[in-house]
Amino acid sequence: MKMKTEELTAKILNDNPGLDNYKIAIAVASRCDELENGASSKLNIDPTKIKPADLALMEIAQGLVVVKGFEANEK
């Protein structure tokens, strides 16, 4: 079952109090670039059936990737 963008964002914010919507957007964009440039997904999902931005958000929400410079305890 696919979670909605708002639910994923809320999960990230709850799990990482040092992040805000702006930092999440930057992290998703960075991971999206990696995925579009050949990085493998950390999820067992066909990357051709989901948008890279949605895939990146899902990976970050599940804690499977940490984008350099955007760590949970950062202030």
C-alpha positions in Angstrom: 0.0 0.0 0.0 1.4 3.3 -1.1 1.3 6.2 1.5 0.4 9.7 0.4 3.0 12.3 0.1 1.6 14.2 3.1 1.7 11.0 5.3 5.3 10.3 4.3 6.3 13.9 5.0 4.6 13.7 8.4 6.4 10.5 9.3 9.8 12.0 8.4 9.0 15.1 10.5 7.9 13.0 13.5 10.9 10.7 13.2 13.4 13.6 12.7 12.5 16.6 14.8 15.6 18.5 13.5 14.2 18.5 9.9 11.6 20.9 8.4 9.7 20.8 5.1 12.5 22.8 3.4 15.2 20.4 4.4 13.0 17.4 3.4 12.5 19.0 -0.1 16.2 19.5 -0.5 16.9 15.9 0.6 14.2 14.5 -1.7 15.6 16.5 -4.7 19.1 15.3 -3.9 18.1 11.6 -3.7 15.9 12.0 -6.8 19.0 13.2 -8.7 20.9 10.1 -7.5 18.1 7.8 -8.6 17.8 9.5 -12.0 21.6 9.1 -12.5 21.6 5.4 -12.0 21.5 4.8 -8.2 19.6 1.7 -7.2 16.5 2.0 -5.1 16.7 0.6 -1.5 13.1 -0.5 -1.8 11.7 -3.6 -3.5 9.7 -1.5 -6.0 10.0 -1.4 -9.8 11.5 2.1 -10.3 9.9 2.4 -13.7 6.4 2.3 -12.1 6.9 5.2 -9.7 8.1 8.7 -10.0 11.7 9.2 -8.7 10.5 11.9 -6.2 8.0 9.6 -4.7 10.5 6.8 -4.5 13.1 9.1 -2.8 10.5 10.3 -0.3 9.5 6.7 0.5 13.2 5.7 1.0 13.8 8.7 3.3 10.6 8.1 5.3 11.7 4.5 5.9 15.2 5.5 7.0 16.8 3.6 4.2 18.8 6.5 2.9 20.3 9.5 4.7 21.2 12.4 2.4 24.5 13.9 3.4 24.1 17.1 5.4 20.5 16.4 6.4 20.7 14.2 9.5 18.0 13.9 12.1 19.9 15.5 15.0 21.1 18.5 13.0 20.0 21.9 14.2 
